[in-house]
Amino acid sequence: MTPLATCSVCNENLTPYLTADLPSYFVMFLVGLLATPAVLVLSMKSADSTWPVLAVAALAVAATLLLLPRAKGAGIALLWALDVKANQ
């Protein structure tokens, strides 16, 4: 999903604020921090733990897809607030 080029409220140009991969790293860290222990506990709990592990993996993918656009927006907002533009 591509961020908007201008703010719909104030018409601020948002194209110079490039977040690169920082939001992706934050989301991967957060989801991994929550999903990895759950997968480890579920896989050690019983011998037939395929479905619970797959359910946690599906929830991790859903959480990633839900959080990533919001993290990208938060990154752009942070860069805007700090006035950090690309090629400065």
C-alpha positions in Angstrom: 0.0 0.0 0.0 1.4 3.3 -1.0 1.1 6.3 1.4 -0.8 9.3 0.3 1.2 12.0 -1.5 -0.6 14.9 0.3 -2.6 15.2 3.5 -6.3 15.2 2.9 -6.9 17.8 5.7 -4.1 20.4 5.3 -2.7 19.5 1.8 0.8 19.1 3.2 3.2 17.4 0.7 4.2 14.1 2.3 6.4 12.7 -0.6 9.8 13.9 0.9 9.2 11.8 4.1 10.6 8.3 3.3 10.4 5.7 6.0 12.3 3.0 4.1 12.2 -0.3 6.1 12.0 1.0 9.7 8.2 0.3 10.1 8.7 -3.2 8.7 11.5 -3.9 11.3 9.3 -2.6 14.2 6.3 -4.7 13.1 8.4 -7.8 12.6 10.0 -7.4 16.0 6.7 -6.9 17.8 4.9 -9.8 16.0 7.9 -12.0 16.4 8.2 -11.2 20.1 4.7 -12.3 20.6 4.3 -15.2 18.2 7.7 -17.0 18.8 7.1 -17.9 22.5 3.5 -19.0 21.6 4.7 -21.3 18.9 7.5 -22.7 21.1 5.0 -23.4 24.0 2.4 -24.9 21.7 4.9 -27.1 19.9 6.3 -28.5 23.2 3.0 -29.0 24.9 1.7 -31.9 22.8 2.9 -34.2 20.0 0.0 -33.3 17.8 0.4 -29.5 17.8 0.2 -28.8 14.1 -3.1 -26.9 14.1 -2.4 -24.6 17.0 0.9 -23.7 15.6 -0.7 -23.0 12.2 -3.3 -20.9 14.0 -0.6 -18.8 15.7 1.2 -18.4 12.4 -2.0 -17.2 10.7 -2.6 -14.8 13.5 0.9 -13.5 13.2 0.4 -12.9 9.4 -2.9 -11.2 10.1 -1.4 -9.0 12.8 1.5 -8.1 10.5 -0.9 -7.1 7.7 -3.0 -5.1 10.1 -0.1 -3.3 11.8 2.2 -2.5 8.8 0.2 0.3 7.2 -0.3 1.9 10.6 3.4 1.7 11.4 4.2 3.2 8.0 1.8 6.1 8.8 3.4 6.6 12.3 6.9 6.6 10.7 5.8 9.3 8.2 4.2 11.3 11.1 7.4 11.0 13.1 9.6 12.2 10.2 7.2 15.1 9.6 7.2 16.1 13.3 11.1 16.0 13.3 11.2 17.7 9.9 13.5 15.0 8.5 13.1 15.0 4.7 14.8 12.8 2.1 18.0 14.1 0.5 18.7 16.8 3.2 
